[in-house]
Amino acid sequence: MKTLTPPRRLRFRCNTQNKMSENELKERVENSLRDLRPYLKADGGDITLVEITEDYRALVELHGACSSCSMSMMTMKAGVEETIKKNAPEIMSVEAVNMPDPEAATPFGK
């Protein structure tokens, strides 16, 4: 019988290392957002990091036009999440805390 192993996650050795690694991870995510920001601002939007959870989910908040744009779901997956994961592979997913309802965000409505 094969034993399933959980996905690899970043392991921390001690509190000092943990704090330094958390800060480093947060900095890499912030740098990713900084790289994306000019593109979002060109369309009247912005994005900020709210927190990184213990299970390595990056929670972000969309601002301006991005918070109500019908393309925000695509932007999150194809742009934001991809860029963050490239620079911080420890991140498992990126979620917007204020993402509109996907049904309401379609160009044709319900």
Summary of the structure (lengths in Angstrom):
residues: 110
radius of gyration: 16.1
end to end distance: 46.9
largest distance: 54.4
contacts: 275
relative contact order: 0.16
helix: 43%
strand: 18%
